[in-house]
Amino acid sequence: SEILSFLAGSVLRGETTLDALLERVRETFAMESVALLERTSDVDPWTRAGSVGPKPVDRPEDADVDMPVGDHMALALSGRVLPAEDRRVLSAFAAQAAVVLDRQRLVGEAEGARRLAEGNRIRTALLAAVSHDLRTPLAAIKAAVTSLRSDDVEWSDEDHAELLEGIENGADRLDHLVGNLLDMSRLQTGTVTPLIREIDLDEVVPMALGGVPEASVVLDIPESLPMVAVDPGLLERAVANIVENAVKYSPDGTRVNVSASSLGARVQVRVVDRGPGVPDEAKERIFEPFQRHGDAPRGAGVGLGLAVARGFVDAMDGTLTAEDTPGGGLTMVLDLTAVPGLAPTGPELPAQVGS
């Protein structure tokens, strides 16, 4: 009775899973296997809703003990025949198993509805992105090309170069946005498969800075750091998105600091800016797709960069968090797994970029 009382309470509180309940049945009655079987009608075949133990049966008639639960569900036990007094206790377990199964299915349906709503939200945001952030650079490119092809105006060399620069910038914006949209699609569908290998940070991080002006970043990656276990391509894309975001929000004349340090079995990369910062209640929201905090600077995009970065870092068993920069600004902390005993040898001289 004490077991059943405890079990009923845990079921009502939603603390017991179907597998845990079936395992409790198996242990309580010293059985080899337990299965919860169900079917939709009297003529349909039985299917297993859940089971524990080796070789669970697929039909009640094949079990040593079967306990009906309503018309189309049964608890089937294999191992020994139970006395009548144990069957009375087993009937209570069977009823609880039906409750737990219903609860799990309701939770699954609710999760499915949540995912559907999230998918609809992302699709709506994607349409907004296509209608503005894709069309804006396309319009600029179109206008510049039309101007260059015009026979009515004699363009100076400076004007010609400026129009070509506008085309190049617009194409770069489109390439960056489409890349982030594709990356987010891969993350949403679970098709990101990291190829983890051991590598030095100074082989990856400098490559990630190609999308920002050289003078906008100060890089400090000591050569004595341990190697890290990462997917170099995913890490480069994550760092690039983080740094580009920091540069966009930094005041004119200030530079973003990118540094790395070893901390036990981890290696941290810190991207420090002096921008407006983010309040504590918004520090997690900035990693959600299509989120931009405050007054976004021109060209800030649709708010996918940090979401993609965190998704890639999570896929490599790392973490990406946001902290306040002392004195004002935001610091992104990228935490990665260090490779034990694989620190490169050589003098600890920081590599300086843009200094």
C-alpha positions in Angstrom: 0.0 0.0 0.0 2.9 2.3 0.7 4.3 1.7 -2.7 1.0 2.3 -4.4 0.4 5.5 -2.3 3.8 6.9 -3.3 3.4 5.8 -6.9 -0.1 7.4 -7.2 1.3 10.7 -5.8 4.2 10.7 -8.2 1.9 10.0 -11.1 -0.4 12.8 -10.2 2.6 15.2 -10.0 3.9 14.0 -13.3 7.2 12.8 -11.9 7.0 9.2 -13.2 7.7 8.1 -16.7 6.1 5.0 -18.3 9.5 3.2 -18.4 10.1 4.0 -14.7 6.7 2.7 -13.8 7.1 -0.6 -15.7 10.6 -1.1 -14.2 9.0 -0.6 -10.7 6.4 -3.3 -11.6 9.2 -5.7 -12.7 11.2 -5.1 -9.5 8.2 -5.3 -7.2 7.0 -8.7 -8.6 10.4 -10.1 -9.5 9.6 -10.5 -13.2 11.9 -10.9 -16.2 10.0 -8.4 -18.4 7.0 -6.2 -18.4 5.1 -4.7 -21.4 2.2 -2.4 -21.7 0.2 -3.5 -24.8 -2.6 -1.7 -26.6 -4.7 -1.9 -29.7 -7.4 0.2 -31.3 -10.1 -2.4 -31.6 -10.8 -6.1 -30.8 -9.6 -7.2 -34.3 -6.5 -5.1 -34.5 -3.1 -6.5 -33.6 -1.5 -5.6 -30.3 1.4 -3.0 -30.2 3.8 -2.3 -27.4 3.3 1.2 -25.8 6.3 0.5 -23.6 8.4 -2.3 -22.2 11.3 -3.2 -19.9 13.4 -6.3 -19.5 14.6 -8.9 -22.1 12.2 -10.3 -24.7 8.9 -8.7 -23.7 5.9 -10.4 -25.2 3.8 -8.9 -28.0 0.4 -10.4 -27.0 -1.3 -10.8 -23.6 -1.9 -14.5 -24.2 1.9 -15.1 -24.5 2.6 -13.7 -21.0 2.7 -15.5 -17.7 0.5 -12.8 -16.2 -1.7 -10.4 -18.1 -3.8 -7.6 -16.5 -6.4 -5.9 -18.6 -6.7 -2.1 -18.5 -10.0 -1.2 -20.0 -11.0 -2.8 -23.3 -7.9 -2.4 -25.5 -4.9 -2.2 -23.1 -3.2 -4.8 -21.0 -0.1 -5.2 -18.7 1.8 -8.3 -19.7 4.4 -9.8 -17.4 6.8 -12.7 -18.1 8.8 -14.6 -15.5 6.4 -16.4 -13.1 2.7 -16.8 -12.2 1.4 -14.4 -9.6 -0.9 -15.4 -6.6 -4.3 -13.8 -6.4 -3.3 -11.2 -3.7 -0.4 -10.0 -6.0 -2.8 -9.6 -8.9 -4.9 -7.2 -6.9 -1.9 -5.0 -6.4 -0.9 -5.4 -10.0 -4.3 -4.1 -11.2 -3.6 -0.8 -9.4 -0.2 -0.6 -11.2 -1.9 -1.3 -14.5 -4.4 1.6 -13.9 -1.5 3.9 -13.1 0.4 2.8 -16.2 -2.6 3.9 -18.4 -2.6 7.3 -16.7 1.1 7.8 -17.2 0.8 6.8 -20.9 -2.0 9.3 -21.4 0.0 12.0 -19.7 3.1 11.4 -21.8 1.1 11.5 -25.0 -0.6 14.8 -23.9 2.8 16.2 -23.2 4.1 15.0 -26.6 1.1 16.6 -28.3 1.6 19.9 -26.5 5.3 19.8 -27.5 4.3 19.2 -31.0 1.9 22.1 -30.9 4.7 24.3 -29.4 7.1 23.3 -32.2 4.5 24.0 -34.8 3.8 27.4 -33.3 7.6 28.1 -33.2 7.9 27.0 -36.8 5.1 29.3 -37.8 6.7 32.2 -36.0 10.1 31.6 -37.7 8.4 31.4 -41.1 6.6 34.7 -40.4 9.8 36.3 -39.4 11.6 34.8 -42.5 8.9 36.4 -44.7 9.6 39.7 -43.0 13.3 39.3 -43.6 12.7 38.4 -47.3 10.5 41.4 -47.7 12.9 43.9 -46.3 16.5 42.7 -45.5 16.8 40.8 -48.8 15.0 43.4 -50.9 17.0 46.4 -49.6 20.4 45.3 -50.8 18.8 44.0 -54.0 17.3 47.4 -54.6 20.7 49.1 -54.0 22.5 46.7 -56.4 19.8 47.2 -59.0 20.0 51.0 -58.7 23.8 51.0 -59.0 23.8 48.7 -62.0 21.1 50.7 -63.7 23.2 53.9 -63.1 26.4 52.3 -64.5 24.5 51.1 -67.6 22.9 54.5 -68.2 24.1 56.4 -71.3 22.7 59.7 -70.1 25.3 60.4 -67.4 29.1 60.5 -67.6 30.4 59.0 -64.4 33.7 60.1 -62.9 36.2 57.5 -61.8 35.3 58.2 -58.2 31.6 57.9 -58.9 32.2 54.7 -60.8 34.2 53.2 -58.0 31.6 54.2 -55.4 28.8 52.5 -57.4 30.9 49.4 -57.7 31.6 49.5 -54.0 27.8 49.7 -53.3 27.2 46.7 -55.5 29.9 44.7 -53.7 28.6 45.7 -50.2 25.0 44.8 -51.2 26.2 41.4 -52.5 28.2 40.8 -49.3 25.1 41.6 -47.2 23.0 39.2 -49.3 25.6 36.5 -49.0 25.8 36.9 -45.2 22.1 36.9 -44.7 21.4 33.9 -47.0 24.3 32.0 -45.2 22.7 32.7 -41.8 19.2 31.7 -43.1 20.6 28.4 -44.4 22.5 27.8 -41.2 19.4 28.4 -39.1 17.5 26.0 -41.3 20.1 23.3 -40.7 19.9 23.9 -36.9 16.1 23.9 -36.9 16.0 20.6 -38.8 18.8 18.9 -36.8 21.1 18.4 -39.8 24.2 20.0 -38.3 26.7 17.2 -37.8 30.0 18.5 -36.3 33.3 16.9 -37.4 35.2 17.3 -34.2 39.0 17.4 -34.4 41.9 18.8 -32.3 43.1 22.2 -33.4 44.8 25.3 -32.1 42.6 28.4 -31.7 45.1 30.6 -33.6 44.5 28.5 -36.7 40.7 29.3 -36.6 39.9 32.6 -34.9 42.0 34.9 -37.2 40.2 33.4 -40.2 36.9 34.4 -38.7 37.8 38.1 -38.8 37.8 38.5 -42.5 34.3 40.0 -42.5 35.2 43.1 -40.4 37.6 46.0 -40.9 41.1 45.0 -39.8 41.5 48.1 -37.5 38.2 47.3 -35.7 39.5 44.2 -33.7 42.4 43.6 -31.3 43.3 39.9 -31.3 45.1 38.2 -28.4 45.4 34.4 -28.7 48.4 33.0 -26.7 50.3 30.3 -28.5 50.6 28.4 -25.2 46.9 27.6 -25.0 45.8 24.0 -25.1 44.3 22.7 -28.3 40.5 22.5 -28.5 38.2 19.7 -29.7 35.9 21.5 -32.2 34.6 21.5 -35.7 36.9 24.2 -37.3 34.3 25.3 -39.8 31.5 25.7 -37.3 33.8 27.5 -34.8 35.0 29.9 -37.5 31.4 30.7 -38.5 30.3 31.1 -34.8 33.2 33.5 -34.0 32.6 35.4 -37.2 29.0 36.1 -36.3 29.9 37.0 -32.7 32.6 39.4 -33.8 30.6 41.0 -36.6 27.8 41.6 -34.1 30.2 43.2 -31.6 31.7 45.5 -34.3 28.3 46.6 -35.5 27.2 47.7 -32.0 30.5 49.3 -31.0 30.9 53.1 -31.0 33.0 54.7 -33.8 36.6 54.8 -32.9 36.5 51.8 -30.4 37.8 48.4 -31.1 36.5 44.9 -30.2 38.9 42.8 -28.1 39.0 39.1 -28.9 41.1 37.1 -26.4 41.4 33.5 -25.2 42.5 31.9 -22.0 42.7 28.4 -20.4 40.6 27.5 -17.5 41.0 24.0 -16.2 39.7 21.6 -18.8 38.1 24.4 -20.8 39.3 27.2 -23.1 37.4 30.4 -23.2 37.2 32.9 -26.0 36.0 36.3 -24.9 34.7 38.9 -27.4 34.5 42.3 -25.6 32.8 45.4 -27.0 32.1 48.9 -25.6 28.6 49.2 -27.1 25.3 50.0 -25.3 25.2 46.6 -23.6 22.2 44.4 -22.9 20.1 44.3 -19.7 20.1 41.1 -17.7 16.5 40.2 -18.6 17.4 40.3 -22.4 20.7 38.4 -22.3 19.1 35.1 -23.2 16.6 36.6 -25.7 19.4 37.9 -28.0 20.3 34.3 -28.8 16.8 33.6 -30.2 16.2 33.8 -33.9 15.0 37.1 -35.3 15.8 39.0 -32.1 17.5 42.4 -32.1 17.8 44.4 -28.9 17.3 48.1 -28.7 18.1 50.4 -31.6 19.8 48.2 -34.1 22.5 49.9 -36.2 22.0 50.1 -40.0 22.9 46.8 -41.6 22.4 44.8 -38.4 20.4 42.2 -40.3 17.5 40.2 -39.1 18.9 38.9 -35.8 20.1 35.5 -36.8 23.9 35.8 -36.2 23.9 35.1 -32.5 21.3 32.4 -32.8 23.4 30.6 -35.4 26.5 31.1 -33.3 25.0 29.5 -30.2 23.5 26.7 -32.2 26.9 25.8 -33.6 28.6 26.1 -30.3 26.0 23.9 -28.6 26.6 21.3 -31.3 30.3 21.2 -30.4 29.4 20.7 -26.6 30.4 24.2 -25.8 28.5 27.1 -24.4 28.0 30.7 -25.5 26.8 33.3 -22.9 26.6 37.0 -22.6 28.1 39.1 -19.7 28.4 42.8 -19.0 31.7 44.4 -19.9 33.1 46.2 -16.9 32.7 49.9 -17.6 30.0 49.4 -20.2 29.4 47.1 -23.2 28.8 43.4 -23.7 31.2 40.5 -23.5 30.4 37.2 -25.3 32.0 34.2 -23.6 32.6 31.2 -25.8 33.5 28.1 -23.7 35.2 25.1 -25.4 36.6 21.7 -24.5 40.4 21.7 -24.1 42.3 18.7 -25.3 44.3 17.3 -22.3 48.0 17.3 -22.7 48.0 18.8 -26.2 49.3 22.4 -25.5 51.6 23.6 -28.3 55.2 24.5 -27.3 56.8 27.8 -27.9 56.9 31.3 -26.4 53.6 32.9 -25.2 53.5 35.8 -27.6 50.0 37.2 -28.4 49.1 37.6 -32.0 48.0 41.2 -32.6 45.7 42.1 -35.4 44.7 45.7 -36.0 47.0 47.1 -33.2 
